[in-house]
Amino acid sequence: MTPLLSLKNVSKTFGHGDHIVQAVRDVSFDVMPGECLAVVGESGSGKTTLANMILGVFGQSSGELWFDGKPLPTRRTLEHRSAIQLVQQNPLSSLNPKRSVGASVRLGLDVYGIGSPSDRWSLVEAALEEVGLPRDFRKRPPAALSGGQRQRVAIARALACQSRLVVLDEPTSALDVLVQARVLRLLNDLRAAKGLSYVFITHDLSVVRNVADRVAVFKSGQLVECAETGAIFENPREDYTRQLIGAVPVVTREEIELRNTLATEGQT
């Protein structure tokens, strides 16, 4: 099977002369169709730089990015931009407060020419329903929604653009634990239903176990370990990975079962 996304010996350097920062160093990995790859590490480990290169915010200093078996240029076509979407950390700042929810979701449809102009409001409403929000939410301002609802809108906006790969940049870190669990469940359900691929950027290993197929561990811009999620948690190879796992708060099985039960009740 051809990987949806491939990074081949990718590096990114900022600055010049004596003031050079090598943010990402010689990184290679694949993301397969329908897969969720979690990218974890401390602040400053290169996670955000990596996400920005995947999104085309800036180009790599060396190495290659490939998408669906073809080279991925820094200057992205509309097709590339539609196919690779971002869900940001803060659901309030990621939505324009001067636009209605529906206008924010529709913007991508207008930019990428998805559907006919007369059909686009129906597509917006369908995208909202896919993330568990009523159709009439399209008329509301972002400030009238809860944090979980705003993040659902951000996810709907990515889905409406007919995305194939979604970069999720700390998508639940601004949410409380129960809302976080509901959003993670939604992301899992959408991935299964639509065959989406995720690159899940996070510093929090506690959210990774239930969403990721594989985990890529970054330290100081380098990929130190990449393996299936179960192997990372049960038999990590690197000391740094063991340190990250050791910092995860431990809860009892009863607490986990209670959280999962509560997460299925109601909408955020």
N, C-alpha and C positions, 0 to 999 in steps of 0.2 A: 504493500500500500504506500502511495506517495505521501510524505508528510504535508500537512497544510502549511506549516511554517518551519523553516530551517534557518538556523544561524550557524555560519561556518567561519570559525576563527575570527570572531568579531571583537574589535577593540574600539574604545572611544577615549580620546585624549583632549583635554581642555587646556587653554593657555599656550604660552610660547616661551622660548628661551629658557631662563632658569626657573620659570614659574609654570611648570607643567604638572597637571593632575591627570593620572591615568584612571579614569572612572570605571572602565570596563576593560578587562584584559583577556584577550584570546578565548572568547566564549563560544562554545559549540553545543547546540542541542536541537532537537526536533519537537514539534507539537503535531500529533496525529489528528486526523479528522475525528471529531467527537470527544477529544481528550481534554481534561483539565490538568494543566501543569501549574503547580504552585511554585512561585519564586519567593524564597524566604531569606531573611538575613537582617542584621541590625541596620539602624540608620547609617547611611554613608556606605553601604555595601555595594551600591551600583544598581539597585532594583529600579529606581525611577529613571535613571539614564537608559537602562535596558528597555523599559517600556516606551520611552520617547523615541528610541531608534525603531522599534517595531511599528510605532504609529507614524513615523516619518516626520516627527517634529524637528529632528536634525539627523544628519547622516552619520554613519560610522566612520572612524578614521582609517580602519582597515578591515578586511574580511568581507563576507557576503551575507545578505539576507535573501531568502527565496520564499515565494508564496505560491502554493499550489503547483510546484514544479518549475516555476519561472523566476528569474531574478527580480527582486523587489527594489525599484529605484527609490531614491530619497524624494524626488519630485513625483508624488503619487498622482495617478490618474483618478478621475472620479470613481471609477470602478474599484480601485484599491481602497480609496477612502470610505466608500460605502461598505466594503467587505470587512474592513478592520476598524472596529469601533471601540470607544473608551467609555467605561463607567468610572467616574471619579470618586474620591474619598468623601468629600463633603457634598451631600445631595442638595443643600441649599445654594451654595456658591456655584454649583455646576449648572443651575437653571437661572435664566435671565428673569429677575424679579419684575421687569416691566412687561413680560410676555405671559399670556395665559399658559397653563399646562399644555393645552392642545396646540398652541402656536409653537411652543418649543419642540414638541414631538414632530409637528408637521414640517418644520424648517428643513430637516434632512430630506424629506420627500421632495420638497421643492428644489433643493440644491442638486439632488441626484436624479431628478426626473422620474421618480418612482410613482407609477400609476398615473392616471389622467387627473388634471386639476379638479375635475368635478367629483372624483372618487376619493380624494385624499383625506377628507374629514372622516369618511367611513374607515379608511385604513388607520387613522389616528385612534379612533374609538376601538377598533379591533385590537390594536397594540395595547391599549390601556386594559382591555378585558383580559388579554393574555397574562398580564401581571397582577390580575386580581383587583383591578380598580373599575368602578362604574364608568360608563361612557360619559356621563355628564361631568366627570372630573375635568374634562378638557376645557371647560369654561372657567375653572378656578385659577386663582393666582398661586404660585408656589408657596407663598407665606401662609396660606390657609391650610396647608397640608402638614401632617406630622413628618418626622424625619424618615420613618419607614416608608410612608407614602411617597415622599419626594424621591427616595432611592428607587422605588418601583417605577416612577415616571422616568428616571434616568435610564433604567433598564429597558423600558418600553421604547424610549427614543432610539436606543441602539438596535433593538429588534426591528423597528419600523424601517430602518435603513437597509434591511435584508442582509445584515451582517453574517459573516461566517466565522470570524474570529473576534472575540471580545476580550479586551485588556481590562481587567478589573483591578483598579489601583486602590488598595485598602478599602473595599466597598462597604465593609461593615464596621469599621473602626469608630465611626462617629455615632453608632447606634447602641442602645442599651442591649443587654444580653438576650432578652426574649425577642425583641425586634430583629436582632442579628440572626437568631436561629430561624426565624420565618423567612428572612431574605435569602439565607443560605439554602433553605429548602426550596424556595422559588427558583433559585439559580440552578439547582440540581434538576428540578422538574423540567425547566425550559431546555436545558442541555439535552436531556433524554428525548424530549418531544421534538426538538428542531434540529438535532444533530450538530449543535454548536460546539466550537472549541473555545476554551478559556485559557488565558494566561493570568493567573491569580496572584497579584503582587501583594505581599503582606509581611509584616514583621512578627505576626502573631501565629505561632504554630498551633495554638489551641483551636483555630478555626479551620485548619488545613485537613485534618484527618477525615472529616465528613464530606469534603468536596473534591479533593484532588486525587487523580489517578497516580501521578508521580510528583515528586518534590525535587526542586533544584535549589541547593543551598549555596548562597553567595556570601563571601567575606572579602572585604577590601577590593571589590571589583572582579574577583575571580570566582569561578564555579568550582567549589571544593567537593561537591558530591551531588549526584543526581540518580535517583532510584525510585522504585515504586513506593507508594506512601507507607504500606505496611512494613517494608524493609527498612525505611528510614526510621520509623518509630521503634521497631523491634530489634534491629541490628545495625545501627549506624556505624559507618566505617571510620568517620573522622571525629577527632576530639571536639572540634568546633560544633559539629552537629549534636553531639552528646550534650554540650553545654546549653545549646538552644532548647533541646528537649527537656533538660533538667530544670529550665526556668519556667516551663509551662505549669500553671497552677493545677493542682490535682484536686478532683472532685470525686465524690462517691458515685457508685452506680445508681443509687437512688436519686441523687441530684440530677444526674444526666437524664434518667427516665422521666423525672418530673419536668425538666426543661423541655424535653422533646414533646411531652404531652401538652404542655401549655403552649408550645409554639404552633401547634395545629389548631388551636382554638381562636377563632376570630381573625380579623384582618387588621393590619397596622394602619 
